[in-house]
Amino acid sequence: MTTRVMLVSPAAGDAQREVRFDDDGPLNEAGLRRVRAAAGALPPADRVFASPSVRCRRTAEGLGLPVRPAGELAGCAMGGWRGRTLAEVADAEPAAVSAWLADPDFAGHGGESLRQLCDRIADWLARLAPDAGRVLAVVEPDVVRAAAVCALRVPAEVFWRLDVRPLTVTELSGRGGRWNLGLGWELSRR
């Protein structure tokens, strides 16, 4: 039987506007308005999850979804870069930022490498597969990217070539470890 996974990226917060490594900040007012406007747009699901971040939980709540934080769906752990802007880190550690963007095994910030993130999300998808049905998860954009890398079985270097806009849905459907990918559609009441 087929498993369908709908990955919803959260509304933007100030960290995204400032290009800041997530500091677990809340949604801003514009993001909250967009979430409220999209409430009721998703089909029912057998299982619903959310990344443990504040913005994913608030997005799920605003969409009227039960909030069940799932630690395995957390965004990439950024270690010492957490809370800093990309510009700040690039000024202080230009070689490290270059390595982070080029090497999916880089973890010089003291957190998780992109390959580790992709592997973690691949494991989560593998555990879902035997239990058919519809799964909905509000997750950080990097988790959506990691799921797409896994679904397409492409090298982790592709991660940065995938754009995930706020409040979009990316769908995976499959069985037996083979996934089809439905690219992000904007979440709005239809």
N, C-alpha and C positions, 0 to 999 in steps of 0.2 A: 504494500500500500504506500501511497505517496505522502511525504511530509512536506508541508508548506511553511516556510519561515518568512515572515514579514519583518524587516528591520527598519525601524523608524528612527531617523536622526532627529535629535532634539532641536528646539528653537534656539536661536542664538542668544548668548549672554554677552556681557561686557568683555569677557576674556577673549571671545572670538573676534570681536570688533577691534580689540587692541592687539591681536595676534600674540596672545599670551598663552604660555604653556599652562594648561588648566589648573586653576587654583581652587576648584570646586565651588566657584561662585554661583550665585543664583541667576535665573533668567532676568533680563531687563524688561521694562514695561512693554516695549514693542514686541518682544518675544512672547510675553504672556498674552498679549492681544491676538497674535497670530495663532497661538495654541488654542485659545478659546474659540476662535473663528472656525477652527478645523474639528472641534469636538463632534463626535458622531460620524466621522468620515470613514472610520475603519470597520471592516467586517468583524463579526465575532470570532474569537479564537478559543481553542481548547486550553492553551497555556499562555500566560502573559508574564513577561519578565521586564526588568529595567536595569540598566547599568546603575551602580550605586551612587553615582554623582548626583548632586543637588539638581542640576539642570535636567537630567534624564528623569529623575523622580517627579519633578514639577511638571515636566512635559507630559508624562504619563497621567498624572493627576488631572491636569487641565484637559486632557483628551477624554477623561472619564474612565480611564483604565484602572483596574486594581493594581496597586504598586507592590511588586514583589521583587525587591532588589536581589540581584544575582552577582555575587562577587566575581565570578568567572567572566562576566561581561563588562568588567571595568575597562576604561580606556587605558592606553599604554602608560605605565608608570614612568614618569619622567625624572625621578630622583631629584638631584640638586637644581634642575632647571624649572621645577614646578613653581608656578606663580610669577616667573620672569617673562618678559616679552622676548620674542625672537630677536628683535633688534639689540636688546641688552646682552643676550647670550652671544650673538654674532660679533658684537664689539669686543666682548671679553674673551671669547673662545672661538675665533673664526675657523680654525682647523677642526675643532670638534664638531661644529655645525656642518661643515663640509662633509666630514666623515659620516655623521648621522644621516645626511641626505643621500649619500652614495653607498653606504654599507649597511645592509639590513641586520648585520650582527653587531653593530656598534651599540655599546651600552656605557660609554664613557661618562655619561651624566649620572651614573649610579643607579639607574632604574632598569627598565626592561628594554631589550632590543626589539626591533620591529619583527624579526623572525620569531622571537619568543611570543610576542603578541599573536602573530599569525598561527603559530602552533597551538596556543591556548584556545583560540577561537575554533580552529579545526577540530580539536578534541571535543569542544562543546557541541559542535554540529554533529560529530560522530555519535555522541551520546543521545542526541535527539532522534536520529534516523530510525532506530527500531520502533519508536513510539509514533506511529503515523498520526496525522492530524495537522491542524493549523496552529502555528506558534507565532506570537507577536512579541517583539522585544524593542523597547526604546533604548537605543544604544548610541554611544559616542561615534562620530564620523570615522575615527580610526578603527573602530570595531567593524563598521560596515565595510571599510576597505579590506581589512583582514579577512572577512567572510568572503568577499568577492575574489580575493587572491586564492583562497582555499577552493571555492566553488569552481573556478576556472582552471585550477591546477597550474597556475602560472608562477614564475619565480617571484620571490618576495620583493625583488627590485621594482616590480610593477606597482607596488603600493602607492608611490608618490604620483603616479600617472592617473589615479582615480580621484575624481572630485565628487564630494558628497555635500550637497547643499542642505541647509537647515530645513526641517520639516518635510523631508522627502522619504519615500518608501522604496526600499530595494527588496525584491522578492527572490527567494531561493525555493526551488521545488525539486524534489528528487526522491530517490530510493536507492538502497544498496551502495551508499557512498558516492553516487553520481548526482551532481546538482546542475540544474539549469538556473540561469541568472536573469531576472527581470530588472532592468535598470531603473533607477530612481524616478518615481513620479511624484509630483508635488502633492502634498497632503492638504486637501481642502474639501469642504463639503461640496458634493457634486449634485 
